[in-house]
């Protein structure tokens, strides 16, 4: 499943975020193997590397990444500090019947995310940004690096055409 799109949402007073309905439906059918509304869908919530956003990982993708890390050629001395922080901050959240997940207070605070958010599809995961921070980031990126929106074929090549 490839996540795409930009969605503006709000986080309610109980720190619940509604997952966009089209993504929710695809998660139910692809991740859990059913499009029934009573299927449990789980997402791992982690901070991104910049601590500006939260990443939402489908459970199977998160576990796949963990298995890939176990096979890493890096030394335990290099990997252990990362694992210690990354996995201790990760939280498993289940979608409720209304298609919402509860975001942890600590991660919302760490990433300075308020109630007005933008949810992004980012290939193999989703990201939740403070709406104003995302708007500023996108404007800056497009200003400073307009070629970032290159054609996908260019992104896969080493030599610029």
C-alpha positions in Angstrom: 0.0 0.0 0.0 1.3 3.4 -1.0 0.1 6.4 1.1 -0.5 9.6 -0.8 -2.3 12.9 -0.4 -2.6 15.8 2.0 -5.5 16.0 4.5 -6.3 18.8 6.9 -7.8 17.4 10.2 -8.1 18.3 13.9 -7.0 16.5 17.0 -9.8 16.5 19.5 -9.5 17.2 23.3 -8.8 13.5 24.0 -5.9 13.5 21.5 -7.8 11.5 18.9 -7.1 11.9 15.2 -9.6 10.7 12.6 -7.7 8.8 9.9 -8.9 10.0 6.4 -11.8 7.7 5.3 -10.2 6.7 2.0 -7.0 5.7 3.8 -9.0 3.9 6.5 -10.9 1.8 4.0 -7.6 0.9 2.2 -6.0 0.0 5.5 -8.8 -2.3 6.4 -8.7 -4.1 3.1 -4.9 -4.2 2.5 -3.4 -4.4 6.0 -6.0 -6.6 7.7 -7.2 -8.5 4.6 -10.8 -7.3 4.9 -13.0 -4.3 4.2 -15.4 -5.0 7.1 -15.8 -2.1 9.5 -15.4 -4.4 12.5 -11.8 -5.4 11.7 -9.2 -4.0 14.1 -6.6 -1.9 12.4 -3.4 -1.0 14.2 -0.9 1.7 13.5 2.4 2.4 15.3 3.0 6.0 16.2 6.6 7.3 16.3 8.3 10.7 16.1 10.1 11.5 12.9 13.8 12.1 12.9 13.4 15.9 13.1 10.8 15.7 15.9 8.5 18.0 13.7 6.0 15.3 12.9 4.6 12.0 14.0 4.8 8.9 11.7 2.0 6.5 11.5 3.1 3.0 10.4 0.8 0.1 9.5 1.6 -2.6 12.0 2.9 -5.0 9.3 5.2 -2.4 7.8 6.6 -1.4 11.2 7.3 -5.1 12.1 8.9 -5.6 8.6 11.2 -2.6 9.3 12.1 -4.1 12.7 13.0 -7.4 11.0 15.1 -5.6 8.4 16.9 -3.8 11.2 17.7 -7.2 12.8 19.5 -8.1 9.6 21.5 -4.8 9.4 25.2 -4.9 8.8 25.7 -2.2 11.3 27.3 -3.0 14.7 25.2 -3.5 17.8 27.0 -0.4 19.2 25.6 1.7 16.4 22.1 0.2 16.4 21.4 -0.2 20.1 21.1 3.6 20.9 18.7 4.0 17.9 16.6 1.0 19.0 16.6 2.1 22.6 15.1 5.5 21.7 13.0 4.6 18.6 11.2 1.6 20.1 10.7 3.0 23.6 8.9 6.0 22.0 6.8 3.9 19.6 3.2 3.4 20.6 0.7 0.9 19.1 -2.7 2.5 18.5 -5.9 0.9 17.3 -8.5 2.6 15.2 -11.8 2.9 17.1 -15.2 2.4 15.5 -15.2 6.0 14.2 -11.8 5.5 12.5 -9.8 7.5 15.1 -6.5 6.8 16.9 -5.4 8.3 20.1 -2.0 10.0 19.8 0.2 9.9 22.9 0.6 13.2 24.9 4.3 12.8 25.1 4.8 12.5 21.3 2.4 15.4 20.6 4.4 17.6 23.0 7.8 16.4 21.7 6.8 17.3 18.1 4.9 20.5 19.0 1.7 19.3 17.4 -1.4 21.2 18.3 -5.0 20.5 17.4 -4.9 21.8 13.8 -2.9 19.2 11.8 -2.1 18.1 8.3 -1.9 14.4 7.6 0.4 13.4 4.7 0.7 10.2 2.7 4.5 9.5 2.5 4.8 6.3 0.5 5.1 3.6 3.2 3.7 5.6 6.1 1.7 8.7 7.0 2.9 11.8 8.8 1.0 14.1 11.1 2.3 17.7 11.2 1.3 20.9 12.9 -0.7 22.5 10.1 1.3 25.8 10.2 4.7 24.0 10.4 3.8 21.9 7.4 2.7 24.9 5.4 6.0 26.7 6.2 8.1 23.6 5.5 6.4 23.0 2.1 6.8 26.7 1.1 10.5 26.7 2.1 11.2 23.5 0.3 9.6 24.6 -2.9 11.4 28.0 -2.6 14.8 26.7 -1.9 14.7 23.5 -3.9 12.0 23.6 -6.6 13.5 20.6 -8.4 12.4 18.5 -5.4 9.2 17.9 -7.5 11.1 16.2 -10.2 9.6 13.5 -12.4 9.7 10.1 -10.6 12.0 8.7 -13.4 14.5 11.4 -12.5 14.3 10.5 -8.9 15.4 7.0 -9.7 18.4 8.0 -11.8 21.8 9.0 -10.5 22.6 11.3 -13.4 20.4 14.4 -13.8 18.7 14.7 -17.3 
